[in-house]
């Protein structure tokens, strides 16, 4: 069976591609730059003796064209899963940011994942497959920083809940992970208040739970600070800078 990994050339996406290829799954790895994706696809295909196809796609495009993925699927076994470890934020992401940045953040974090889900949902329902999305602990509560990013990821969480409700009796697995800090290049040299999680460990969790449904924090201890932030009185929360 074939899994589409969107954002699969680095970080968590790369770890997911490695984990699923190691289990013998065929892959379509999607990223913005084929120069990153093609070498990874060739490496995984040789190492694990599975069919891996690289696809270049810009998630910020409007409208989003999925033709290249569809063409790659024609040469693969039936689609079993859609894994979407994609997301982008910006240092300029504060309330009042410019329209171009606002649209880019919204498309990549919310609108394009929803379009992918809608497009591949019929095939995944037919195969009793799995759709996996990822958001962030930044969704715990709106704040001045990362405003558009948190709003888009919150919208994605809501869409996944709607998806789970819509497909409850179809056999489709619908998973949504709320991620804490990951040990990737995005966290490099940052002074973070909590330990970073290994992308490989998260990939192991996703693979082990691939046919279950529901929302989960990863790593699980992040549930505690997430809930603490949600429960803080406004008089305290408004004074925090984080």
C-alpha positions in Angstrom: 0.0 0.0 0.0 1.1 3.6 -0.7 1.4 6.5 1.7 1.7 10.1 0.6 4.1 12.1 2.9 3.6 15.9 2.3 6.6 17.9 3.6 8.7 14.7 3.5 12.2 16.0 2.7 13.2 17.1 6.2 12.4 17.1 9.9 9.4 15.0 10.9 8.4 14.4 7.3 11.8 12.8 6.6 11.5 10.7 9.7 8.0 9.5 8.8 9.2 8.6 5.2 12.1 6.6 6.7 9.9 4.8 9.2 7.2 3.8 6.7 9.7 2.8 4.1 11.4 0.6 6.6 8.1 -1.2 7.1 7.9 -1.9 3.4 5.4 0.8 2.5 5.4 2.4 -0.9 5.8 6.2 -0.7 5.1 9.4 -2.6 7.3 12.1 -1.0 6.1 15.6 -1.6 8.1 18.8 -1.0 8.8 22.2 -2.5 12.2 21.4 -3.9 12.8 18.3 -6.0 16.6 18.7 -5.3 15.9 17.6 -1.7 13.1 15.1 -2.4 14.7 13.1 -5.3 17.9 12.0 -3.4 15.8 11.0 -0.4 13.4 9.0 -2.6 16.4 7.2 -4.3 18.0 6.5 -0.9 14.9 5.0 0.6 14.1 3.0 -2.5 17.6 1.4 -2.5 17.8 0.9 1.3 14.4 -0.7 1.8 13.7 -2.0 -1.6 10.3 -0.2 -1.9 8.9 2.0 -4.6 9.4 5.7 -3.7 8.4 8.6 -6.0 9.5 12.2 -5.4 7.0 15.0 -6.3 7.7 18.7 -6.2 4.8 20.9 -5.1 4.4 24.4 -3.7 1.9 24.3 -0.9 1.5 28.1 -1.2 0.0 27.9 -4.7 -3.6 29.0 -5.3 -5.2 27.1 -6.7 -3.3 24.0 -5.5 -2.7 21.5 -8.3 -2.5 17.9 -7.2 -2.0 16.5 -10.8 1.7 15.5 -10.1 0.7 13.4 -7.1 -2.2 11.8 -9.0 0.2 10.9 -11.8 2.6 9.4 -9.4 -0.2 7.3 -7.8 -0.9 5.7 -11.2 2.4 3.8 -10.9 1.8 2.8 -7.2 -0.2 0.3 -5.3 -3.6 1.6 -3.9 -3.4 4.7 -1.6 -3.5 3.8 2.1 -2.5 6.9 3.9 -2.0 10.7 3.8 0.6 12.1 6.2 0.9 15.8 6.4 3.7 17.0 8.7 3.7 20.5 7.1 3.6 23.9 8.5 5.3 27.3 8.4 5.6 30.3 10.6 7.3 33.6 10.4 9.2 36.0 12.6 6.8 38.7 11.3 3.7 36.8 12.4 2.1 39.2 14.8 -1.4 40.7 14.8 -1.5 43.2 11.8 1.0 41.4 9.6 0.8 42.0 5.8 -1.7 40.3 3.5 0.9 38.3 1.6 2.4 36.7 4.7 -1.0 36.1 6.2 -2.2 34.3 3.0 1.0 32.2 2.8 0.7 31.1 6.5 -3.0 30.3 6.0 -2.5 28.3 2.8 0.4 26.2 4.0 -0.9 25.5 7.5 -4.7 25.1 6.8 -6.1 25.6 3.3 -3.8 23.3 1.4 -4.0 20.5 3.9 -7.8 20.7 3.7 -7.7 20.5 -0.1 -5.4 17.4 0.1 -7.8 15.8 2.5 -10.9 16.5 0.4 -9.2 15.3 -2.8 -8.0 12.0 -1.4 -10.8 11.2 1.0 -12.8 9.0 -1.4 -9.8 6.7 -2.1 -8.8 6.5 1.5 -12.4 5.7 2.6 -12.4 2.9 0.1 -9.1 1.5 1.4 -10.0 2.0 5.1 -6.8 4.1 5.2 -5.5 6.8 7.5 -5.2 10.6 7.4 -2.7 12.2 9.8 -2.4 15.9 10.5 -0.2 17.9 12.9 -0.7 21.1 14.7 1.1 22.8 17.6 0.9 23.6 21.3 0.8 27.2 20.0 -2.9 26.6 19.6 -3.5 26.5 23.3 -4.4 30.2 23.3 -4.2 33.1 21.0 -1.4 35.6 21.7 0.3 38.5 20.0 3.1 36.4 18.5 2.5 33.6 16.0 -1.0 34.9 15.7 -1.8 33.7 12.1 0.1 30.4 12.6 -1.8 29.5 15.7 -5.1 30.5 14.1 -4.5 28.4 11.1 -3.4 25.4 13.1 -6.5 25.8 15.3 -8.7 25.8 12.2 -6.9 22.6 11.1 -7.7 21.0 14.4 -11.3 21.9 14.0 -11.4 20.5 10.5 -9.9 17.2 11.7 -12.6 16.9 14.3 -15.2 17.5 11.6 -13.4 14.9 9.4 -13.5 12.4 12.3 -17.2 13.0 12.8 -17.9 12.7 9.0 -16.0 9.4 8.6 -16.9 7.8 12.0 -18.5 4.8 10.4 -16.4 4.4 7.3 -13.4 2.5 8.6 -11.1 5.5 7.9 -8.6 6.4 10.7 -8.3 10.1 11.4 -5.4 11.1 13.6 -4.4 14.6 14.8 -1.2 15.3 16.8 -0.5 18.4 18.8 3.3 18.7 18.8 5.6 20.2 21.3 9.1 21.3 20.4 10.8 19.0 17.9 14.6 18.6 17.5 14.8 20.0 14.0 16.5 22.9 12.3 13.6 25.2 13.2 14.5 24.9 16.9 18.3 25.3 16.3 19.9 27.8 18.7 16.6 28.7 20.3 16.4 28.9 24.1 13.4 26.7 24.7 11.7 26.2 28.1 11.0 22.4 27.6 13.1 19.5 26.1 12.9 18.8 22.4 11.5 15.6 21.0 13.2 13.4 18.4 11.4 13.4 15.1 12.2 9.7 14.8 10.4 9.0 18.1 7.3 10.9 16.9 7.5 8.9 13.6 7.5 5.7 15.6 4.4 6.8 17.5 2.6 7.7 14.3 3.4 4.4 12.7 2.3 2.4 15.7 -1.0 4.2 15.9 -1.6 4.4 12.1 -4.9 2.5 12.2 -6.3 4.3 15.3 -8.2 7.6 15.5 -8.2 10.6 17.8 -6.2 13.5 19.0 -2.9 13.0 20.9 -0.2 15.2 22.3 3.3 14.3 21.3 5.3 14.1 23.4 2.5 13.4 25.9 3.8 15.5 28.8 3.0 18.6 26.7 -0.6 18.2 27.6 0.2 19.7 31.1 1.6 23.1 30.0 -1.0 23.2 27.2 -3.8 23.0 29.7 -2.2 25.3 32.3 -1.9 28.0 29.6 -5.6 27.5 28.7 -6.7 27.8 32.4 -4.7 30.9 33.3 -6.9 33.9 34.2 -6.8 36.6 31.6 -5.3 39.0 34.2 -2.2 36.8 34.3 -2.1 35.5 30.7 -2.1 39.0 29.1 1.2 39.8 30.9 3.0 36.8 29.6 5.6 37.1 26.9 6.4 33.7 25.2 
